[in-house]
């Protein structure tokens, strides 16, 4: 029996929006399906699923939610970061996970970004490349190299 892998699904929510609005979150269900197909022994944590109305939170609620997400990110085995454009919250989660020893995989066109480069073990250009990476055993290779 395979060991359960704790995966934190991180990614853009508010991004660089000026108003109190969020980016479309439909990407999350696609990433979950990809992970379920290729990493069936994963326990997937999605902070947005727990807080779908967080854009309406007051300041104490915002801080609690950010701190909770950062704590959980620091306890995961793997953090998958979907960053189609800049995301400050995702950058913090990547840093916390990396610093705690998790494998960090970024799915982003921002391959030259310093945070992406510094705190990712692998950078993949898009969701299709992510699925290929999983199908070819790339995540398991990163995990094996960490142990």
C-alpha positions in Angstrom: 0.0 0.0 0.0 1.3 3.4 -0.9 1.9 6.1 1.7 -0.6 8.9 1.7 0.9 12.1 0.2 -0.4 15.4 1.6 -0.8 17.8 -1.3 -1.6 21.5 -0.9 -3.3 22.9 -3.9 -2.3 26.6 -4.0 -3.0 29.2 -6.7 -4.3 32.5 -7.7 -7.5 33.7 -6.1 -7.4 37.5 -6.0 -4.1 38.1 -7.8 -3.7 41.7 -9.0 -7.3 42.6 -9.0 -7.8 46.1 -7.6 -11.4 45.5 -6.6 -12.7 43.0 -4.1 -13.1 40.2 -6.7 -11.5 36.9 -7.5 -10.2 35.0 -10.6 -12.3 32.1 -11.9 -11.6 29.1 -9.7 -12.7 26.4 -12.1 -9.1 25.4 -12.6 -9.2 23.7 -9.1 -11.5 20.9 -10.2 -9.4 20.1 -13.2 -6.2 20.0 -11.1 -8.0 17.8 -8.5 -9.1 15.4 -11.3 -5.5 15.2 -12.6 -4.1 14.5 -9.2 -6.8 11.9 -8.4 -6.0 10.1 -11.7 -2.2 10.1 -11.2 -1.7 10.3 -7.5 -4.6 8.2 -6.1 -3.0 8.0 -2.6 -3.1 11.8 -2.2 -4.9 13.7 0.5 -5.6 17.0 -1.4 -6.1 20.2 0.6 -7.7 23.1 -1.1 -7.9 26.2 1.1 -10.3 27.9 -1.3 -12.8 25.0 -0.9 -12.9 25.7 2.8 -13.2 29.5 2.3 -15.1 30.1 -1.0 -16.5 33.4 0.3 -13.2 34.7 1.9 -13.3 37.8 -0.3 -16.1 39.0 2.0 -14.2 38.4 5.3 -13.3 41.1 7.7 -9.7 41.9 8.5 -9.4 39.4 11.4 -11.0 36.7 9.2 -8.6 37.5 6.4 -5.6 37.1 8.7 -6.9 33.9 10.3 -7.5 32.4 6.8 -4.0 33.4 5.5 -2.3 32.1 8.6 -4.3 28.8 8.5 -3.3 28.3 4.8 0.3 29.1 5.5 0.4 26.6 8.4 -1.2 23.9 6.3 1.1 24.6 3.4 4.1 24.2 5.8 2.8 20.8 6.8 2.3 19.3 3.4 4.5 16.9 1.4 3.8 18.6 -1.9 2.6 22.0 -2.9 1.1 22.4 -6.3 1.0 26.2 -7.3 -1.1 27.3 -10.2 0.1 30.8 -11.1 -1.2 32.0 -14.5 -0.3 35.6 -13.2 1.3 37.0 -10.1 -0.2 35.9 -6.8 1.2 37.2 -3.5 -0.7 34.7 -1.3 0.5 31.8 -3.5 4.1 33.1 -3.2 3.9 33.0 0.6 2.5 29.5 0.6 5.2 28.4 -1.8 7.9 29.9 0.5 6.4 28.3 3.6 6.1 24.8 2.0 9.6 25.0 0.5 11.2 26.2 3.8 9.5 23.3 5.6 10.9 20.7 3.2 7.9 20.1 0.9 8.3 19.5 -2.8 7.0 22.6 -4.7 5.7 22.3 -8.3 4.7 25.5 -10.0 2.4 25.5 -13.0 3.0 28.9 -14.6 4.2 30.8 -17.6 6.1 33.0 -15.1 9.3 30.8 -15.3 11.6 33.8 -15.0 10.0 35.1 -11.8 12.4 35.1 -8.9 10.0 33.6 -6.4 9.0 30.9 -8.8 12.6 30.1 -9.6 13.8 30.2 -6.0 11.0 28.2 -4.4 10.0 25.6 -7.0 11.6 22.2 -7.5 9.9 22.0 -10.9 8.3 24.6 -13.1 5.8 23.5 -15.7 4.2 25.7 -18.3 0.6 24.7 -18.2 -1.9 22.1 -16.9 -1.2 19.8 -19.8 2.5 19.8 -18.9 1.5 19.2 -15.3 -0.5 16.1 -16.2 2.3 14.7 -18.4 4.8 15.3 -15.6 2.6 13.3 -13.2 1.9 10.5 -15.8 5.6 10.1 -16.4 6.4 9.7 -12.7 8.0 13.2 -12.2 6.4 13.9 -8.9 7.5 10.5 -7.5 11.0 11.2 -8.6 11.0 14.5 -6.8 9.6 12.9 -3.7 12.2 10.0 -3.8 15.0 12.6 -4.2 13.8 14.4 -1.0 13.9 11.3 1.2 
